[in-house]
Amino acid sequence: RIEKHWETRLRLFGEQLAFQPRRIRSTDLSEEDLSSLHSHGIQLLPKKDKAGRSLLLATRRKWEFQERFNIGRLFWYLLDNSNTDDEDDDVQRNNGNVVILMYDDGPFEISHFDRKLDRLCIEVIMRALPIRILAIHHFFDSRVLDLILPFAFFMMGEEMRIRYQRHRTKQDTDVFLENLEQFGILPGMLPRWVKGGSLDFDSEEWLEARRRVEDADG
């Protein structure tokens, strides 16, 4: 995993940034890299689940990028910053553990499926970072996705397939939230634009807060 970490970091960020003795910072990312954060396409949510695990929310139809590496670099930055120094015992115990929420609530088109991009995301998420993906919850109602998933399963590999669970979004909101609560995810942890979510979350404010932390760390 150490070899894969440095190999992927070098491929995504180049020699000048890859071998800096620190984590990748927001200032290392271009506006194109951050576009999917601004559009709510990929977000590290500010609240953790009931077990203290970080929540990363991804909505494919909201992704905005000029090249595939824009998405790879954003995933890297957000997941690498999912660790915390929180003093809460549950959070300490689950430091580095992440739950991914894939929320495809709208129409999903064949054009959204990009095999090379999916391979890159899987490499970053599952094989290149010192984090542990405990679960991947995929919420959707699309016949197109039903057709695509067998190909996605093949690329995932066994470790990722074991952690993947699919859920239908076309159900009563209360039922939808009850299903989420079984996995330790409450409405107050989800942005308002997600079905049943009640969290006021501004990704711009989150990014500014991260930059202040990075500046303080030098």
Phi, psi and omega in degrees: 000326179297317179297316179296324179302307184287326178297315181288320179300318179295317181295322183281320192247350181080167187298321186299320180266325187301325186258015171292138183280054181198171175288158172294136181252166180298327180289348176277348182264145177276170176298326177294323177296323186272356185302320182285343171284315180297327184271006183069020180284320179220122183219138168269112187289146185287341180251143178267166180285181187297338180265003179085018180267142178293148179242123175247126184253128180230128177235106191301319184292347179263000181291136176231123182200157177260329176218158185301326182296336176303316180289317179300317180292322179293316176303315180303309184300312184292315181292323180292338178260013179280345175290158183214157174257022180305140183276350179298134185299317181296320180293317177303316182294329182257016179300127182091356177264133186230141170247127180260130176250112176262114188244094179254079188275340183256188180301136179246127183251157178304326182296340178286341181273119182228105186301317181292321178293319179298319178298319179296315180297317179297320180298314180293314186290316191258338193232347191248348185241151180278056176231168179235117176278110184275329181201151173233111179259120183249118182252121180195164169215087184209126176293331177297315178295325176301324180285326185280328188305320179304323177289321178295319179301320181298319181286331185301318189087163187298318184299317181286323179299322180298325185271352185274133175225135179256147181221146178270138180268342181276071176213165179306141183303318180298319178294318179302314181290325177297319179297319179295320183297332177299336181256015176081019182246120185253160181306323181291353178266350186249139177300156184297333181284349172275142183307119178083355182289149181228012182272126172277103185234122178248112184295332178293317178295320178300316182294319178297320178297319178297320181294324177295319177296316180296320178295320180294327180283348180080000000 
